[in-house]
Amino acid sequence: MQTSGNTILITGGGSGIGRELARRFNDLGNTVLVAGRRLSALEETIGERERMHALTVDVGDPQDIESFAQRVVAEYPDLNVLINNAGIMRFEDLRSARDLRDAEVTLITNVLGPIRLTNALIDHLTRRPNSAIINVSSGLAFVPRTDAATYSASKAAIHSYTVSLREQLRGKVKVIEMVPPGVQTDLTPGQSTREGYMPLDAYIDEVMTLFRQQPTPDEILVERVGMLRWAEREGRFDQVLAALNGR
C-alpha cells in the first residue's frame, strides 16, 4: 500500500483511532474522507485542515450505506482506500436471559457494516490503481474478553472475513487487517484514561511505522497485541484467557 497520494475513506472518523488515523494519513499528503453519524465530531476531526472532508453515514442502515457509497464515488472518484474502522463495544452478562438488542446492534455495526460498505464500493475499488481495504478488528478476536462476548465474536468474524477477502482480491486490491490491543479511546466509558491500556498517540505512532514498511504487512500488529494474536499458536491460550478475564 502506498502511504501518500491516496483518497482514503475512514468510517468512525469522529473519535479515537479513526480520528488519529485520518489526521496522520492527511499529514502524509492524502485526501481523507471522514465518515460517521455525528457531523460535529467529524468537523472537529478536520479542524482547519485541507484535503479533508466530512460525510455522514449510518453504518447500521443498509439503505444509507448504498446511497452513501454512490455519493462518495460520484463526488470523489479518486477514492482508492477504504478503512472500515467504525465499531461499538457493549458489556454483557450471559448467565441469564437478557434483552439482545445490544448484541444485535453490535453485530450489525461491527460485522454487517463493514461487509455492506465493502460490497457497495468493491466494483469501484477493483478498478482503481493502488487500492486497499483496511479492516479494523481487535486483539479480542483471538482471545475474547468474556464480559464483551458479542464484541469479541464480531471481531473474530471480521478477522475471518478479512482473510477470505484478501485471498479473493489478491492481485487486485491490497487487504490489510489492523489488530489493536486495548487502546485509550472512548470506545467504552472510562477507557480513555484506563490504566494498562496503550496511549492512543503511542499506538498510532507504531501503526504508522508499520504502514510505511514495504511491502505493507497483511496484518498491522503493534508489539503489545502479540500476546493476544499469537496466544493459541504458542500454546498460551488458556493462560492468556484467564489473565485477560481476571481469573
Rosetta silent file (secondary structure, phi, psi, omega in degrees, C-alpha in Angstrom):
SEQUENCE: MQTSGNTILITGGGSGIGRELARRFNDLGNTVLVAGRRLSALEETIGERERMHALTVDVGDPQDIESFAQRVVAEYPDLNVLINNAGIMRFEDLRSARDLRDAEVTLITNVLGPIRLTNALIDHLTRRPNSAIINVSSGLAFVPRTDAATYSASKAAIHSYTVSLREQLRGKVKVIEMVPPGVQTDLTPGQSTREGYMPLDAYIDEVMTLFRQQPTPDEILVERVGMLRWAEREGRFDQVLAALNGR
SCORE:     score description
SCORE:     0.000 S_00000001
   1 L     0.000  131.739  173.713    0.000    0.000    0.000 S_00000001
   2 L   -78.562  148.042 -174.912    1.277    3.456   -0.843 S_00000001
   3 L  -103.525   -0.011  176.181    1.075    5.908    2.076 S_00000001
   4 L  -139.494  162.360  179.101    0.672    9.164    0.132 S_00000001
   5 L    76.409   14.778  178.984   -1.294   10.340   -2.892 S_00000001
   6 L   -97.033  164.429  161.720   -4.409    8.374   -1.920 S_00000001
   7 E  -114.460  114.918 -167.395   -8.023    9.326   -1.416 S_00000001
   8 E  -115.683  131.709  173.120   -8.953    7.491    1.789 S_00000001
   9 E  -105.431  125.101 -179.868  -12.382    6.894    3.336 S_00000001
  10 E  -122.704  117.842  173.531  -12.362    6.201    7.089 S_00000001
  11 E   -82.328  155.944 -175.771  -15.528    5.222    8.957 S_00000001
  12 L    65.390   34.891 -174.632  -15.723    6.088   12.622 S_00000001
  13 L   -85.508    6.757 -177.412  -13.577    9.136   11.871 S_00000001
  14 L   -92.038   -1.442 -179.089  -15.085   11.314   14.579 S_00000001
  15 L  -166.281  168.708  168.203  -13.070    9.971   17.506 S_00000001
  16 H    55.509 -136.765 -176.517  -10.356    7.638   18.729 S_00000001
  17 H   -60.416  -42.410 -179.817   -8.353    5.510   16.339 S_00000001
  18 H   -61.058  -43.685  179.714  -10.313    6.697   13.289 S_00000001
  19 H   -62.329  -46.821 -176.645   -9.715   10.362   14.075 S_00000001
  20 H   -70.577  -37.042  174.218   -5.984    9.940   14.618 S_00000001
  21 H   -59.905  -44.162 -178.993   -5.544    7.744   11.536 S_00000001
  22 H   -58.763  -45.654 -178.224   -7.322   10.386    9.467 S_00000001
  23 H   -68.023  -40.700 -179.267   -5.031   13.138   10.684 S_00000001
  24 H   -67.349  -43.649  178.514   -1.848   11.100   10.261 S_00000001
  25 H   -66.149  -35.291  175.319   -2.727    9.991    6.727 S_00000001
  26 H   -63.731  -39.551  177.664   -3.651   13.569    5.874 S_00000001
  27 H   -59.584  -28.086 -178.399   -0.242   14.679    7.178 S_00000001
  28 L   -85.532    1.990  176.620    1.346   12.307    4.644 S_00000001
  29 L    98.190   24.536  177.762   -0.350   14.041    1.708 S_00000001
  30 L  -101.975  148.436  165.498   -3.562   12.081    1.356 S_00000001
  31 E   -81.632  128.939 -173.671   -7.075   13.335    0.775 S_00000001
  32 E  -124.936  127.719  174.501   -9.107   11.891    3.650 S_00000001
  33 E  -103.083  116.352  178.252  -12.879   11.470    3.895 S_00000001
  34 E  -100.080  130.448 -174.110  -14.012   11.009    7.496 S_00000001
  35 E  -125.682  146.480  177.986  -17.399    9.368    7.888 S_00000001
  36 E   177.074 -174.938 -176.474  -19.715    8.794   10.810 S_00000001
  37 L   -85.322  -28.248 -173.615  -23.110    9.640   12.228 S_00000001
  38 L  -106.304  109.775 -177.933  -22.261   12.911   14.017 S_00000001
  39 H   -61.731  -37.072 -178.311  -21.231   15.754   11.714 S_00000001
  40 H   -61.234  -40.636  178.702  -19.989   17.876   14.625 S_00000001
  41 H   -67.472  -39.224  178.677  -17.479   15.208   15.660 S_00000001
  42 H   -65.109  -40.829  178.456  -16.276   14.790   12.077 S_00000001
  43 H   -66.546  -30.920  175.275  -15.803   18.535   11.713 S_00000001
  44 H   -67.403  -37.414  175.446  -13.772   18.517   14.928 S_00000001
  45 H   -58.921  -44.070 -175.401  -11.518   15.868   13.372 S_00000001
  46 H   -73.278  -44.616 -175.958  -10.949   18.059   10.342 S_00000001
  47 L    57.995 -128.314 -179.941  -10.465   21.413   12.046 S_00000001
  48 L  -100.614   15.094 -175.364   -8.701   23.771    9.633 S_00000001
  49 L   -71.296  148.351  172.997   -7.009   21.025    7.633 S_00000001
  50 L   -92.122  160.286  178.830   -7.019   20.958    3.862 S_00000001
  51 L    59.163   32.286  171.257   -7.866   17.874    1.771 S_00000001
  52 E  -130.062  140.629 -175.273  -10.193   16.541    4.487 S_00000001
  53 E  -138.796  142.111 -179.672  -13.948   16.174    4.080 S_00000001
  54 E  -103.972  131.476 -179.988  -16.760   15.140    6.445 S_00000001
  55 E  -135.400  130.350  179.521  -19.529   12.804    5.281 S_00000001
  56 E   -89.095  141.993  175.972  -22.348   11.420    7.413 S_00000001
  57 L  -158.420  145.594  172.988  -23.373    7.782    7.222 S_00000001
  58 L  -106.491  104.754 -176.026  -25.103    5.271    9.474 S_00000001
  59 L   -70.537   -5.878  174.953  -23.206    2.006    9.001 S_00000001
  60 L   -90.378   -1.656 -176.448  -26.105    0.191   10.657 S_00000001
  61 L  -115.832  109.958 -175.778  -28.515    1.156    7.880 S_00000001
  62 H   -61.854  -36.493  178.796  -28.118   -0.785    4.607 S_00000001
  63 H   -67.477  -38.826  178.720  -30.048    1.772    2.539 S_00000001
  64 H   -65.868  -37.578  178.130  -27.947    4.609    3.919 S_00000001
  65 H   -62.108  -44.573 -178.804  -24.772    2.702    3.089 S_00000001
  66 H   -62.695  -47.176 -179.592  -25.856    2.236   -0.534 S_00000001
  67 H   -68.346  -35.480  176.989  -26.742    5.892   -1.061 S_00000001
  68 H   -62.431  -46.839 -179.300  -23.599    6.968    0.775 S_00000001
  69 H   -61.435  -40.797  178.040  -21.380    4.800   -1.445 S_00000001
  70 H   -62.653  -41.129  178.751  -22.979    6.215   -4.582 S_00000001
  71 H   -64.191  -44.571 -178.025  -22.363    9.748   -3.321 S_00000001
  72 H   -60.531  -48.422 -178.470  -18.732    9.025   -2.453 S_00000001
  73 H   -63.011  -38.142 -179.127  -17.946    7.527   -5.852 S_00000001
  74 H   -70.498  -41.030 -174.329  -19.665   10.401   -7.646 S_00000001
  75 H   -89.252  -24.690 -177.560  -18.036   13.186   -5.623 S_00000001
  76 L  -133.344   69.322 -174.543  -14.636   11.572   -5.001 S_00000001
  77 L   -65.305  -14.418  177.817  -13.903    9.330   -7.994 S_00000001
  78 L   -83.328    0.167  178.828  -10.233    9.037   -6.987 S_00000001
  79 L   -50.217  124.905  178.878  -11.192    7.071   -3.859 S_00000001
  80 L  -136.274   -2.604  179.243   -8.820    4.117   -3.652 S_00000001
  81 E  -134.517  128.538  175.415   -8.569    3.218    0.059 S_00000001
  82 E  -114.875  126.941  174.628  -11.360    2.133    2.410 S_00000001
  83 E  -116.133  107.942  177.707  -10.727    1.846    6.157 S_00000001
  84 E   -85.079   93.834 -173.992  -13.578    0.065    7.963 S_00000001
  85 L  -112.518  -24.761 -174.451  -12.979    1.378   11.466 S_00000001
  86 L   -59.240  136.997  178.218  -16.422    2.174   12.931 S_00000001
  87 L  -167.853  160.739  176.657  -17.397   -0.095   15.786 S_00000001
  88 L  -131.399  157.242  179.288  -19.125   -0.321   19.152 S_00000001
  89 L  -135.483  128.418  177.764  -18.492   -2.377   22.298 S_00000001
  90 L  -126.128  142.809  176.200  -21.065   -3.357   24.912 S_00000001
  91 L   -88.069  148.004 -171.820  -20.566   -5.341   28.098 S_00000001
  92 L  -139.918  147.095  169.654  -22.823   -8.349   28.662 S_00000001
  93 L  -111.486  110.533 -174.672  -23.867  -10.808   31.359 S_00000001
  94 L   -89.916    2.929 -170.347  -24.528  -14.132   29.634 S_00000001
  95 L   -81.806   -5.548  175.842  -25.541  -16.031   32.773 S_00000001
  96 L  -152.470  164.061 -179.626  -29.263  -15.393   32.392 S_00000001
  97 L   -60.317  143.775 -175.704  -31.728  -14.420   29.668 S_00000001
  98 L  -148.754  169.919  172.329  -31.428  -10.773   28.668 S_00000001
  99 L   -69.829  126.862 -174.296  -32.503   -8.216   26.107 S_00000001
 100 L   -95.634   11.474 -177.871  -30.425   -8.938   22.994 S_00000001
 101 H   -61.080  -40.345  178.809  -30.709   -5.515   21.387 S_00000001
 102 H   -62.796  -41.893  179.323  -27.125   -4.578   22.308 S_00000001
 103 H   -63.049  -42.891 -178.964  -25.815   -7.846   20.860 S_00000001
 104 H   -65.537  -43.539  179.258  -27.783   -7.345   17.656 S_00000001
 105 H   -64.555  -37.959  178.388  -26.643   -3.736   17.206 S_00000001
 106 H   -60.623  -45.656 -179.484  -23.042   -4.788   17.852 S_00000001
 107 H   -67.989  -38.943  178.217  -23.172   -7.405   15.090 S_00000001
 108 H   -63.005  -45.346 -176.795  -24.909   -5.036   12.669 S_00000001
 109 H   -72.544  -47.089 -170.118  -22.362   -2.269   13.274 S_00000001
 110 H   -84.986  -25.377 -176.417  -19.181   -4.315   13.607 S_00000001
 111 H  -113.569  -59.363 -177.214  -19.789   -7.082   11.059 S_00000001
 112 H   -67.866  -32.886  178.333  -22.556   -6.226    8.621 S_00000001
 113 H   -57.224  -57.323  177.851  -21.493   -2.569    8.408 S_00000001
 114 H   -60.964  -38.821  179.371  -18.015   -3.300    7.019 S_00000001
 115 H   -64.065  -44.880 -178.947  -19.318   -6.110    4.802 S_00000001
 116 H   -66.172  -42.767 -178.250  -22.044   -3.905    3.343 S_00000001
 117 H   -69.527  -39.101  175.419  -19.798   -0.903    2.772 S_00000001
 118 H   -60.450  -44.674  179.422  -17.087   -3.054    1.198 S_00000001
 119 H   -61.246  -40.178 -177.586  -19.691   -4.622   -1.063 S_00000001
 120 H   -68.965  -24.416 -176.524  -21.047   -1.208   -2.062 S_00000001
 121 H  -109.017   -4.682 -169.373  -17.574    0.058   -3.032 S_00000001
 122 H   -63.829  -39.304 -179.370  -15.872   -3.100   -4.296 S_00000001
 123 H   -64.184  -37.984  177.052  -16.565   -2.577   -8.008 S_00000001
 124 H   -67.404  -47.364 -175.167  -15.103    0.922   -7.800 S_00000001
 125 H   -65.177  -35.726 -179.648  -12.066   -0.131   -5.758 S_00000001
 126 H   -68.451  -16.547  177.835  -11.138   -3.008   -8.052 S_00000001
 127 H   -94.549   -7.385 -176.245  -10.891   -0.511  -10.907 S_00000001
 128 L   -95.048  142.884  175.122   -8.661    1.939   -9.047 S_00000001
 129 L   -72.719  151.006  176.182   -4.843    1.764   -9.038 S_00000001
 130 L    53.645   40.429 -177.736   -3.062    1.207   -5.706 S_00000001
 131 L   -85.252  154.111 -178.793   -6.327    0.334   -3.997 S_00000001
 132 E  -152.344  148.947  171.031   -6.576   -1.061   -0.486 S_00000001
 133 E  -123.218  127.751 -179.480   -9.165   -2.157    2.062 S_00000001
 134 E  -120.407  118.474  178.113   -8.222   -1.988    5.741 S_00000001
 135 E  -105.911  130.810 -179.841  -10.465   -3.688    8.289 S_00000001
 136 E   -94.624  115.104  176.645  -10.022   -2.902   11.977 S_00000001
 137 L  -102.834 -126.633 -178.971  -10.508   -5.967   14.162 S_00000001
 138 L  -173.405  154.113  170.648   -9.132   -6.359   17.710 S_00000001
 139 H   -59.593  -24.356  179.683   -6.810   -8.469   19.797 S_00000001
 140 H   -73.076   -6.985  171.088  -10.043   -9.770   21.332 S_00000001
 141 H   -66.919  -22.440 -172.263  -10.727  -11.547   18.032 S_00000001
 142 L  -108.146  -29.568  170.599   -8.070  -14.043   19.117 S_00000001
 143 L  -138.319  112.579 -171.565   -8.624  -14.211   22.887 S_00000001
 144 L   -76.089  147.859  164.238  -12.078  -12.974   23.930 S_00000001
 145 L   -86.368  115.301 -167.125  -12.949  -10.683   26.758 S_00000001
 146 H   -72.230  -19.349  175.705  -15.798  -12.741   28.167 S_00000001
 147 H   -87.056    2.250  172.173  -17.789   -9.787   29.501 S_00000001
 148 H  -131.851   56.467 -169.735  -17.828   -8.408   25.947 S_00000001
 149 H   -63.779  -44.605 -177.957  -18.643  -11.691   24.247 S_00000001
 150 H   -69.727  -39.619  175.649  -20.523  -10.365   21.232 S_00000001
 151 H   -58.442  -48.991 -179.355  -17.932   -7.658   20.583 S_00000001
 152 H   -60.384  -42.396  179.030  -15.138  -10.258   20.716 S_00000001
 153 H   -65.352  -37.129  179.367  -17.097  -12.567   18.421 S_00000001
 154 H   -64.049  -36.696 -179.641  -17.764   -9.712   15.987 S_00000001
 155 H   -76.028  -30.989  172.485  -14.057   -9.005   15.706 S_00000001
 156 H   -64.250  -38.597  177.119  -13.291  -12.701   15.208 S_00000001
 157 H   -63.986  -41.883  178.702  -15.791  -12.610   12.346 S_00000001
 158 H   -64.356  -37.658  175.958  -14.059   -9.576   10.832 S_00000001
 159 H   -60.094  -49.449 -178.221  -10.708  -11.373   11.042 S_00000001
 160 H   -63.441  -44.253  178.245  -12.100  -14.391    9.193 S_00000001
 161 H   -59.036  -41.214 -178.266  -13.895  -12.220    6.628 S_00000001
 162 H   -65.796  -38.578  176.915  -10.685  -10.263    6.006 S_00000001
 163 H   -59.870  -46.474  179.795   -8.705  -13.454    5.369 S_00000001
 164 H   -65.609  -43.111  179.173  -11.250  -14.529    2.744 S_00000001
 165 H   -59.818  -42.651 -179.520  -11.419  -11.052    1.222 S_00000001
 166 H   -60.750  -43.856 -178.783   -7.632  -10.933    0.922 S_00000001
 167 H   -66.450  -41.987 -177.912   -7.490  -14.230   -0.931 S_00000001
 168 H   -71.166  -28.173 -177.635  -10.276  -13.327   -3.356 S_00000001
 169 H  -100.577    5.752 -177.792   -8.820   -9.875   -4.094 S_00000001
 170 L   -55.603  129.257 -178.052   -5.196  -10.937   -4.276 S_00000001
 171 L    88.031   -7.980  179.815   -3.524   -9.091   -7.151 S_00000001
 172 L  -116.452  -50.564 -177.867   -6.375   -6.574   -7.384 S_00000001
 173 L  -135.398  131.937  174.896   -6.778   -4.852   -4.015 S_00000001
 174 E   -73.582  126.509 -179.170   -4.414   -4.903   -1.029 S_00000001
 175 E  -115.946  123.456 -173.144   -6.355   -6.159    2.010 S_00000001
 176 E  -125.764  143.607  173.954   -4.980   -5.332    5.447 S_00000001
 177 E  -114.149  124.252  171.062   -6.188   -6.093    8.970 S_00000001
 178 E   -93.548  130.065 -175.242   -5.445   -3.693   11.819 S_00000001
 179 L  -122.833   86.081 -178.991   -5.477   -5.521   15.165 S_00000001
 180 L   -71.962  148.540  164.418   -5.468   -3.050   18.075 S_00000001
 181 L   -81.914 -164.467  170.387   -4.791   -4.066   21.665 S_00000001
 182 L   -66.932  119.496 -176.913   -6.621   -2.214   24.438 S_00000001
 183 E  -120.799  145.571 -179.726   -6.118    1.454   23.484 S_00000001
 184 L   -74.848   89.770  176.493   -7.053    4.559   25.454 S_00000001
 185 L  -132.431 -175.918  177.813  -10.066    5.754   23.443 S_00000001
 186 L   -94.915   24.458 -178.804  -13.728    6.481   24.188 S_00000001
 187 L   -57.839  -41.045  175.949  -14.879    3.065   22.938 S_00000001
 188 L  -130.795  158.392 -178.685  -16.227    2.274   26.427 S_00000001
 189 L   -57.306  129.486  177.852  -16.827    4.536   29.451 S_00000001
 190 L    81.816   -3.708 -174.347  -13.580    5.438   31.208 S_00000001
 191 H   -69.987  -27.775 -175.750  -11.384    3.726   28.627 S_00000001
 192 H   -65.386  -18.337  178.000   -9.608    6.908   27.520 S_00000001
 193 H  -124.569   14.711 -173.609   -7.770    7.049   30.854 S_00000001
 194 L   -71.139  127.163 -179.825   -7.814    3.369   31.815 S_00000001
 195 L   -63.991  138.675  179.276   -4.564    2.163   33.358 S_00000001
 196 L    92.235  -13.461  175.861   -2.814   -0.588   31.417 S_00000001
 197 L   -88.212  152.429 -175.964   -4.292    0.415   28.073 S_00000001
 198 E   -74.918  129.214  175.921   -1.991    1.715   25.355 S_00000001
 199 L   -56.925  139.802 -174.598   -1.966    5.513   24.948 S_00000001
 200 H   -58.884  -45.660 -178.838   -3.631    6.454   21.674 S_00000001
 201 H   -61.031  -40.966  179.811   -0.728    8.545   20.344 S_00000001
 202 H   -65.362  -39.046  177.885    1.750    5.751   21.047 S_00000001
 203 H   -63.026  -47.889 -177.915   -0.496    3.256   19.279 S_00000001
 204 H   -66.264  -36.494  175.971   -0.883    5.422   16.183 S_00000001
 205 H   -55.651  -48.086 -177.346    2.875    6.143   16.112 S_00000001
 206 H   -69.656  -38.278  178.243    3.608    2.416   15.938 S_00000001
 207 H   -61.103  -46.383 -177.389    0.811    1.768   13.434 S_00000001
 208 H   -66.827  -32.076  174.103    2.067    4.415   11.017 S_00000001
 209 H   -62.426  -41.230  179.445    5.587    2.972   11.200 S_00000001
 210 H   -68.780  -37.705  177.730    4.154   -0.405   10.181 S_00000001
 211 H   -63.607  -28.794 -178.772    2.153    1.144    7.330 S_00000001
 212 L   -80.555   -7.862  176.182    5.367    2.634    5.946 S_00000001
 213 L   -66.985  147.339  176.013    7.002   -0.786    5.657 S_00000001
 214 L  -125.620  123.341   -3.311    7.354   -2.143    2.125 S_00000001
 215 L   -72.521  156.405  178.084    5.646   -4.368    1.400 S_00000001
 216 L   -64.066  132.460  178.572    2.902   -3.357    3.831 S_00000001
 217 L   -60.502  149.735  174.496    2.166   -6.231    6.227 S_00000001
 218 L   -66.466  -29.140  177.828   -1.121   -8.063    5.775 S_00000001
 219 E  -124.519  128.748  176.703   -1.720   -7.522    9.491 S_00000001
 220 E   -90.896   99.907 -173.163   -0.831   -4.314   11.340 S_00000001
 221 L  -118.751  105.995  172.992    0.273   -5.735   14.677 S_00000001
 222 L   -71.298  160.691 -173.809    1.850   -3.455   17.270 S_00000001
 223 H   -57.147  -37.955 -173.115    4.131   -5.220   19.714 S_00000001
 224 H   -66.761  -26.579 -176.659    1.639   -5.087   22.572 S_00000001
 225 H   -83.220   -8.329 -178.201   -1.064   -7.060   20.750 S_00000001
 226 H   -58.485  -33.735  179.545    1.221  -10.029   20.078 S_00000001
 227 H   -57.065  -39.070  179.283    0.274  -11.640   23.394 S_00000001
 228 H   -82.440  -45.087 -173.956   -3.317  -11.995   22.135 S_00000001
 229 H   -60.920  -39.182 -172.467   -2.667  -12.567   18.431 S_00000001
 230 L  -108.141   13.014 -176.163   -0.284  -15.473   18.903 S_00000001
 231 L   -58.905  -46.446 -177.836   -1.622  -16.986   22.149 S_00000001
 232 L   -69.077  -43.838 -179.566   -3.138  -20.051   20.515 S_00000001
 233 L   -60.243  -35.481 -176.449   -0.199  -20.687   18.173 S_00000001
 234 L   -93.195    8.277  176.641    2.216  -20.505   21.077 S_00000001
 235 L    71.974   25.469 -177.485    0.160  -22.757   23.371 S_00000001
 236 L  -114.651   13.422 -171.387   -0.703  -19.955   25.803 S_00000001
 237 H   -58.846  -51.372 -177.216   -4.408  -19.530   25.047 S_00000001
 238 H   -61.501  -40.024  179.858   -5.810  -20.778   28.372 S_00000001
 239 H   -64.876  -45.397 -178.910   -3.252  -18.792   30.336 S_00000001
 240 H   -68.710  -39.758  177.454   -3.925  -15.561   28.431 S_00000001
 241 H   -57.280  -45.862 -179.236   -7.704  -16.088   28.599 S_00000001
 242 H   -65.386  -42.734 -179.517   -7.508  -16.415   32.364 S_00000001
 243 H   -66.329  -41.779 -178.462   -5.248  -13.389   32.739 S_00000001
 244 H   -64.165  -34.374 -174.490   -7.361  -11.227   30.442 S_00000001
 245 L  -104.756   17.062  168.901  -10.533  -12.058   32.298 S_00000001
 246 L    71.527   27.545  178.080   -9.170  -11.721   35.803 S_00000001
 247 L  -100.426    0.000    0.000   -9.147  -15.358   36.845 S_00000001
